[in-house]
Amino acid sequence: MSELRRQLTTRHISMIALGGTLGTGIFLTSGSALYIAGPLGAIFAYLIMGVMVYFLMNSLCEMSAYKPVSGSFCEYASDYVSKPFGFSMGYNYWFNWSITIAVELIAAALVMGFWFPHVPPIEWCVLFFVAIFLLNIISVKGYGESQYWMSLIKVVAILTFIVIGVLVIVGFNTQHKAIDFHNWNLGHFHNGFSGLFEVFLLSGFAFQGTELIGVAAGEAKDPTRSIPRAVKQIFWRILLFYIVIMLIISLIIPYTDPRLLNVNSDVALSPFTIIFSMAGIPYIATLMNFIILMALLSACNSDLYSATRILWNLSSRGSAPKLFSKINRAGVPISALLATASFGLLAFLCNFFGSAKIFLILVNISSLAGFIAWFGIARSHMGFRKHYLMAGNKLSDLPFQSRFYPWAPIIAMVLCVIVIFGQWFVLVVENQMSWASFIATYIGLPIVFLLWLGNKWYSSR
């Protein structure tokens, strides 16, 4: 058996993308973005990334609705740009989400440390790794249902946070007075361009996952209708969540708050926890911890699902061993699942080098790989339009037509390049340039180039 089953509905697809997006990026690194770039700098970065993601989602939706496949733009990159390009993009995207599995596992272990500070993080990593793996062994419909409910918890939590945040702003807080725009006057664009470039990477990491809609297209019941619907629903929900959340955080918490310094390694420093505490609600830290834990596990669930389907697609196209294209009776590519899940074992390195250190390194690697993937989506869309029109087809016949073409994909590609190479500027300005930091930031670029070069050489033999 080598075919995936079309069992996912619009609500499943929407929640898979929400589950993959609403995780570490918003719950744990939003405060770090505020600290690095200041209130206006952080909001500006999220807005710019939101515009870019809007362009990318339109591009991906046009291709996915016309040709729904499990593997998404990786296959489009092969068909509409070149096979070496698709080969390198496929492995980059698989690498991106496989690495993120370990990121979410470590983050979840750090969250558990709030309750059980004396339990080694590696023990929680093992427990969560096994649980997420078992969820992905069940049928795709069962996976879709589990992800739907896990993601729903996050949506409710974010809506609750927005309501409580507004109440804190208008005066329902421990100080019993309204909060004005004082914090916005402290440091509009803290750290200048260096801060902006650094937060572009963080905000991009927060948005990564929206493109999972395209990955799930091959298992959608009615892709020509469900994919466009899911794209419209998911993008505006995520953008609204992120911008409103950043507005609330920046109004209430000054960017100089020292509790934001180590936001990635301690849940007590999460801006969500800080604001809930200001509301004076009993047991709020425990509640917020549980919500963040569910968010991270849900994101990890989406990561493993998506990366597994990408490897399955690579195998189906002959770019990976045939073993990974085999499907079991439940409709799950079990060999691809096992290979992908092995990346989660990187989380166990936290036992030897420290959780925070490994976490930050893996976030940098994953985030940059995500921008490379986004560049691939935009480039593939331009190739798709060219091939589609050259075949004598009409744009009016497309199930979904992307807006602002060709400027949208061009702007998206330019922004991706700026963010990728802007990290070099950050390393130089902040005097962080070293072989270790350079490799941790840019390891994805030479890997993608070597994959492209190797496949091009092999194909020309």
C-alpha positions as CSV (number, residue, x, y, z in Angstrom):
1,M,0.0,0.0,0.0
2,S,1.5,3.4,-1.0
3,E,-1.4,5.9,-1.1
4,L,-2.4,8.2,1.7
5,R,-6.1,8.4,2.6
6,R,-8.2,11.5,2.0
7,Q,-9.9,11.8,5.4
8,L,-9.1,15.4,6.5
9,T,-11.9,18.0,6.5
10,T,-11.5,21.8,6.5
11,R,-11.7,22.0,10.3
12,H,-9.0,19.3,10.5
13,I,-6.7,21.1,8.1
14,S,-7.2,24.4,9.8
15,M,-6.4,23.0,13.2
16,I,-3.3,21.1,11.9
17,A,-1.9,24.5,10.7
18,L,-3.0,26.2,13.9
19,G,-1.4,23.4,15.9
20,G,1.9,23.7,14.1
21,T,2.0,27.5,14.3
22,L,0.7,28.3,17.8
23,G,3.5,26.9,19.9
24,T,6.9,28.0,21.1
25,G,7.0,31.0,18.8
26,I,4.1,32.9,20.4
27,F,4.0,31.5,23.9
28,L,7.7,31.6,24.8
29,T,9.5,33.9,22.3
30,S,7.1,36.8,22.0
31,G,8.5,38.3,25.2
32,S,12.0,37.9,23.8
33,A,11.0,39.8,20.7
34,L,9.8,42.7,22.9
35,Y,13.0,42.7,24.8
36,I,15.3,42.7,21.8
37,A,13.5,45.2,19.5
38,G,11.3,47.3,21.8
39,P,7.5,47.6,21.6
40,L,7.2,49.2,18.1
41,G,10.1,47.2,16.7
42,A,8.5,43.9,17.8
43,I,5.0,44.9,16.4
44,F,6.6,46.1,13.2
45,A,8.5,42.9,12.7
46,Y,5.3,40.8,13.3
47,L,3.4,43.0,10.8
48,I,6.0,42.6,8.1
49,M,6.2,38.9,8.6
50,G,2.4,38.7,8.5
51,V,2.3,40.5,5.1
52,M,4.9,38.1,3.8
53,V,3.1,35.1,5.0
54,Y,-0.1,36.4,3.5
55,F,1.6,36.5,0.1
56,L,3.0,33.0,0.6
57,M,-0.3,31.5,1.7
58,N,-1.9,32.8,-1.4
59,S,0.8,31.3,-3.6
60,L,0.6,28.0,-1.8
61,C,-3.2,27.9,-1.9
62,E,-3.2,28.5,-5.7
63,M,-0.9,25.5,-6.2
64,S,-2.4,23.2,-3.6
65,A,-6.0,23.7,-4.7
66,Y,-5.0,23.0,-8.3
67,K,-2.8,20.1,-7.6
68,P,-3.2,18.7,-4.0
69,V,-0.4,16.4,-3.0
70,S,1.1,15.3,0.3
71,G,4.4,17.1,0.3
72,S,3.1,20.3,-1.1
73,F,5.5,22.9,-2.5
74,C,8.4,20.4,-2.4
75,E,6.8,18.6,-5.3
76,Y,5.8,21.9,-6.9
77,A,9.5,22.9,-6.7
78,S,10.5,19.9,-8.7
79,D,7.7,20.2,-11.3
80,Y,7.9,24.0,-11.9
81,V,11.5,25.0,-11.1
82,S,13.8,22.0,-11.4
83,K,14.3,18.6,-9.9
84,P,17.5,19.5,-8.1
85,F,15.7,22.5,-6.6
86,G,12.7,20.4,-5.5
87,F,15.1,17.8,-4.1
88,S,17.0,20.3,-2.0
89,M,13.7,22.1,-0.9
90,G,12.2,18.7,0.1
91,Y,15.0,17.7,2.3
92,N,15.3,21.2,3.8
93,Y,11.7,21.3,4.7
94,W,11.9,17.8,6.2
95,F,14.9,18.8,8.1
96,N,13.2,22.0,9.3
97,W,10.2,20.3,10.8
98,S,12.2,17.3,12.1
99,I,14.5,19.6,14.0
100,T,11.4,21.5,15.4
101,I,10.2,18.2,17.0
102,A,13.2,18.4,19.3
103,V,12.7,22.1,19.9
104,E,9.1,21.5,21.1
105,L,10.1,18.5,23.2
106,I,12.8,20.5,25.1
107,A,10.4,23.5,25.5
108,A,7.8,21.1,27.0
109,A,10.4,19.7,29.4
110,L,11.3,23.2,30.5
111,V,7.6,23.9,31.2
112,M,7.4,20.8,33.4
113,G,10.3,22.1,35.4
114,F,8.0,24.8,36.7
115,W,6.2,22.1,38.7
116,F,9.0,19.5,39.1
117,P,12.2,21.5,39.3
118,H,14.2,18.5,40.5
119,V,13.2,16.1,37.7
120,P,15.8,16.0,34.9
121,P,14.4,17.5,31.6
122,I,15.5,14.4,29.7
123,E,12.9,12.3,31.6
124,W,10.1,14.5,30.3
125,C,11.6,14.5,26.8
126,V,11.3,10.7,26.8
127,L,7.8,10.7,28.1
128,F,6.5,13.3,25.6
129,F,8.4,11.7,22.7
130,V,6.7,8.4,23.3
131,A,3.2,10.0,23.6
132,I,3.5,12.1,20.4
133,F,4.9,9.1,18.5
134,L,1.9,6.9,19.5
135,L,-0.5,9.6,18.5
136,N,1.0,9.6,15.0
137,I,0.8,5.8,14.7
138,I,-3.0,5.8,14.7
139,S,-5.0,6.5,11.5
140,V,-4.8,10.0,9.9
141,K,-8.4,10.6,10.9
142,G,-7.6,9.8,14.5
143,Y,-4.6,12.1,14.2
144,G,-6.8,14.9,12.8
145,E,-9.3,14.6,15.6
146,S,-6.6,14.6,18.3
147,Q,-4.9,17.6,16.8
148,Y,-8.2,19.4,16.4
149,W,-9.0,19.2,20.1
150,M,-5.4,20.0,21.2
151,S,-5.4,23.1,19.0
152,L,-8.8,24.1,20.2
153,I,-7.4,24.4,23.8
154,K,-4.8,26.8,22.5
155,V,-7.3,29.0,20.7
156,V,-9.5,29.2,23.8
157,A,-6.4,30.0,25.9
158,I,-5.3,32.8,23.5
159,L,-8.8,34.3,23.4
160,T,-8.9,34.2,27.2
161,F,-5.5,35.9,27.4
162,I,-6.7,38.7,25.0
163,V,-9.8,39.3,27.2
164,I,-7.8,39.3,30.5
165,G,-5.1,41.5,28.9
166,V,-7.6,44.1,27.9
167,L,-9.1,44.0,31.4
168,V,-5.6,44.6,32.9
169,I,-5.0,47.5,30.5
170,V,-8.3,49.3,31.5
171,G,-7.6,48.9,35.2
172,F,-8.6,45.5,36.4
173,N,-5.1,44.7,37.8
174,T,-3.3,44.6,41.1
175,Q,-2.5,48.3,40.9
176,H,-6.2,49.2,40.2
177,K,-5.4,51.8,37.6
178,A,-5.5,51.9,33.8
179,I,-2.3,51.4,31.8
180,D,-1.5,54.1,29.3
181,F,1.1,54.2,26.5
182,H,4.0,54.9,28.8
183,N,5.8,51.6,27.9
184,W,5.7,52.6,24.2
185,N,7.7,55.7,24.9
186,L,10.6,53.9,26.5
187,G,12.3,52.3,23.5
188,H,10.4,52.5,20.2
189,F,12.9,50.5,18.1
190,H,15.4,49.1,20.7
191,N,18.7,48.0,19.2
192,G,17.9,49.6,15.8
193,F,18.3,47.5,12.7
194,S,20.2,44.8,14.5
195,G,17.2,44.3,16.8
196,L,14.8,44.3,13.9
197,F,16.8,41.7,11.9
198,E,17.0,39.5,15.0
199,V,13.2,39.8,15.7
200,F,12.4,39.1,12.1
201,L,13.9,35.7,12.7
202,L,11.9,35.2,15.9
203,S,8.6,36.4,14.4
204,G,9.2,34.3,11.3
205,F,9.7,31.3,13.6
206,A,6.3,32.2,15.2
207,F,4.5,32.2,11.8
208,Q,6.1,29.0,10.5
209,G,3.5,26.3,10.3
210,T,0.9,28.2,8.4
211,E,2.1,26.4,5.2
212,L,1.2,23.0,6.8
213,I,-2.1,23.4,5.1
214,G,-0.4,22.6,1.8
215,V,1.3,19.5,3.3
216,A,-2.1,18.1,4.4
217,A,-3.6,18.8,1.0
218,G,-2.9,15.2,-0.2
219,E,-5.2,13.9,2.6
220,A,-8.0,16.4,2.3
221,K,-11.4,15.1,1.4
222,D,-12.3,17.9,-1.1
223,P,-9.1,19.9,-1.6
224,T,-10.4,22.3,-4.3
225,R,-12.9,23.6,-1.7
226,S,-11.3,22.8,1.7
227,I,-7.8,24.2,1.0
228,P,-9.0,27.8,0.0
229,R,-11.4,27.8,3.0
230,A,-8.7,26.7,5.4
231,V,-6.2,29.2,4.1
232,K,-8.7,32.1,4.6
233,Q,-9.6,30.9,8.0
234,I,-6.1,30.1,9.3
235,F,-4.2,33.2,8.1
236,W,-6.5,35.8,9.5
237,R,-6.9,34.0,12.8
238,I,-3.1,33.7,13.3
239,L,-2.4,37.3,12.2
240,L,-5.1,38.7,14.4
241,F,-3.9,36.6,17.4
242,Y,-0.3,37.6,16.9
243,I,-0.8,41.4,16.4
244,V,-3.3,41.7,19.2
245,I,-1.1,39.7,21.5
246,M,2.0,41.8,20.8
247,L,-0.1,45.0,21.3
248,I,-1.2,43.8,24.7
249,I,2.2,42.6,25.8
250,S,3.9,45.8,24.7
251,L,1.4,48.0,26.4
252,I,1.6,46.1,29.7
253,I,5.2,45.0,30.0
254,P,8.2,47.3,29.5
255,Y,10.8,46.0,27.2
256,T,13.3,46.5,30.0
257,D,11.5,44.0,32.3
258,P,14.3,41.6,33.4
259,R,11.9,38.7,33.5
260,L,12.0,38.7,29.7
261,L,15.7,38.1,29.5
262,N,15.6,34.3,29.6
263,V,12.1,33.9,28.2
264,N,13.0,30.8,26.2
265,S,14.1,28.7,29.2
266,D,11.7,29.4,32.0
267,V,7.9,29.6,31.8
268,A,7.8,32.0,34.7
269,L,9.3,34.6,32.3
270,S,6.6,34.0,29.7
271,P,4.7,37.3,29.0
272,F,1.5,35.3,29.2
273,T,2.3,34.3,32.8
274,I,3.4,37.9,33.8
275,I,0.2,39.4,32.5
276,F,-2.1,36.8,34.1
277,S,-0.2,37.4,37.4
278,M,-0.9,41.1,37.2
279,A,-4.6,40.3,37.0
280,G,-4.4,38.9,40.5
281,I,-6.1,35.6,39.6
282,P,-5.3,32.7,42.0
283,Y,-3.4,29.7,40.6
284,I,-2.8,31.6,37.4
285,A,0.8,30.3,37.0
286,T,-0.3,26.7,37.1
287,L,-3.1,27.3,34.7
288,M,-0.8,29.1,32.3
289,N,1.8,26.5,32.5
290,F,-0.7,23.8,31.6
291,I,-1.9,25.8,28.6
292,I,1.6,26.4,27.3
293,L,2.4,22.7,27.8
294,M,-0.7,21.7,25.7
295,A,0.4,24.3,23.1
296,L,3.9,22.8,22.8
297,L,2.7,19.2,22.6
298,S,0.1,20.1,20.0
299,A,2.8,21.9,17.9
300,C,5.1,18.8,18.3
301,N,2.2,16.6,17.1
302,S,1.8,18.7,13.9
303,D,5.6,18.8,13.4
304,L,5.9,15.0,13.4
305,Y,2.9,14.6,11.2
306,S,4.1,17.1,8.6
307,A,7.7,16.0,8.5
308,T,6.6,12.4,8.0
309,R,4.4,13.2,5.0
310,I,7.3,15.2,3.5
311,L,9.6,12.3,3.7
312,W,6.9,10.0,2.3
313,N,6.5,12.4,-0.6
314,L,10.3,12.4,-1.3
315,S,10.3,8.6,-1.4
316,S,7.2,8.5,-3.7
317,R,9.1,10.8,-6.1
318,G,12.2,8.6,-6.0
319,S,14.2,11.2,-4.0
320,A,14.4,8.9,-0.9
321,P,14.6,5.1,-0.4
322,K,11.4,3.3,-1.4
323,L,11.1,2.0,2.1
324,F,9.7,5.4,3.2
325,S,6.8,5.3,0.8
326,K,5.1,2.2,2.2
327,I,1.8,2.8,4.0
328,N,0.4,0.5,6.7
329,R,-3.3,-0.6,7.0
330,A,-4.2,2.5,9.0
331,G,-2.9,4.8,6.2
332,V,0.2,5.8,8.1
333,P,3.7,5.9,6.4
334,I,5.3,4.0,9.3
335,S,8.9,3.8,8.0
336,A,8.9,7.5,7.2
337,L,7.4,8.1,10.7
338,L,10.2,6.1,12.4
339,A,12.9,8.0,10.5
340,T,11.4,11.4,11.2
341,A,10.8,10.6,14.9
342,S,14.5,9.8,15.3
343,F,15.2,13.6,15.1
344,G,13.3,14.0,18.3
345,L,16.2,12.2,20.0
346,L,18.2,15.4,19.6
347,A,16.2,16.6,22.5
348,F,18.0,14.2,24.7
349,L,21.2,16.3,24.2
350,C,19.8,18.7,26.8
351,N,21.0,16.1,29.4
352,F,24.6,16.8,28.4
353,F,24.8,20.4,27.2
354,G,21.9,22.1,29.1
355,S,18.3,22.6,28.0
356,A,18.4,26.3,27.3
357,K,21.6,26.1,25.2
358,I,20.4,23.3,23.0
359,F,17.0,24.8,22.7
360,L,18.3,28.1,21.4
361,I,20.7,26.5,18.9
362,L,17.9,24.3,17.5
363,V,15.5,27.3,17.2
364,N,18.1,29.2,15.1
365,I,18.6,26.2,12.8
366,S,14.9,25.5,12.4
367,S,14.0,29.1,11.9
368,L,16.5,29.8,9.1
369,A,15.5,26.5,7.4
370,G,11.9,27.8,7.5
371,F,12.9,31.0,5.6
372,I,14.6,28.9,3.0
373,A,11.4,26.9,2.6
374,W,9.4,30.0,2.2
375,F,11.7,31.2,-0.5
376,G,11.1,27.9,-2.2
377,I,7.3,28.4,-2.0
378,A,7.5,31.8,-3.7
379,R,9.9,30.6,-6.4
380,S,7.7,27.6,-7.1
381,H,4.6,29.7,-7.5
382,M,6.3,31.8,-10.2
383,G,7.3,28.6,-12.0
384,F,3.8,27.2,-11.6
385,R,2.2,30.3,-13.2
386,K,4.6,30.1,-16.1
387,H,4.0,26.4,-16.8
388,Y,0.2,26.8,-16.3
389,L,-0.2,29.6,-18.9
390,M,2.3,28.0,-21.4
391,A,0.0,24.9,-21.4
392,G,-2.8,27.1,-22.7
393,N,-4.8,27.2,-19.5
394,K,-6.9,30.2,-18.3
395,L,-6.4,31.8,-14.9
396,S,-10.2,31.9,-14.5
397,D,-10.2,28.1,-14.4
398,L,-8.0,27.9,-11.3
399,P,-9.9,26.8,-8.2
400,F,-8.2,29.6,-6.3
401,Q,-6.3,32.6,-7.9
402,S,-3.5,34.2,-5.9
403,R,-3.7,38.0,-5.4
404,F,-1.1,40.6,-6.3
405,Y,0.9,38.3,-8.7
406,P,3.7,38.6,-9.6
407,W,4.7,41.2,-7.0
408,A,3.6,39.1,-4.0
409,P,6.0,36.2,-4.6
410,I,8.8,38.6,-5.6
411,I,8.4,40.6,-2.4
412,A,8.3,37.4,-0.3
413,M,11.5,36.2,-1.9
414,V,13.3,39.5,-1.3
415,L,12.2,39.6,2.4
416,C,13.4,36.0,2.9
417,V,16.8,36.9,1.5
418,I,17.0,40.0,3.7
419,V,16.1,38.0,6.9
420,I,18.5,35.2,6.1
421,F,21.6,37.3,5.4
422,G,20.5,40.0,8.0
423,Q,21.5,37.5,10.7
424,W,25.1,38.0,9.7
425,F,24.6,41.7,10.4
426,V,23.3,40.8,13.8
427,L,26.3,38.7,14.6
428,V,28.7,41.4,13.6
429,V,27.0,44.4,15.3
430,E,26.4,42.5,18.6
431,N,30.0,41.2,18.5
432,Q,28.7,37.6,18.6
433,M,30.6,36.4,15.5
434,S,32.3,33.1,16.2
435,W,32.5,29.8,14.4
436,A,30.0,28.3,16.8
437,S,27.4,31.1,16.4
438,F,27.9,31.3,12.6
439,I,27.5,27.5,12.1
440,A,24.4,27.4,14.4
441,T,22.8,30.2,12.4
442,Y,23.8,29.2,8.8
443,I,24.2,25.5,8.8
444,G,21.1,25.1,6.7
445,L,22.5,27.1,3.7
446,P,25.5,24.9,2.8
447,I,23.3,21.7,3.3
448,V,20.7,23.0,0.9
449,F,23.4,24.0,-1.6
450,L,25.2,20.7,-1.4
451,L,21.9,18.8,-1.9
452,W,21.1,20.9,-4.9
453,L,24.6,20.5,-6.4
454,G,24.7,16.8,-5.6
455,N,21.4,16.1,-7.2
456,K,22.2,18.2,-10.2
457,W,25.5,16.3,-10.7
458,Y,23.8,12.9,-10.3
459,S,21.0,13.8,-12.7
460,S,23.4,14.9,-15.4
461,R,25.3,11.6,-15.4
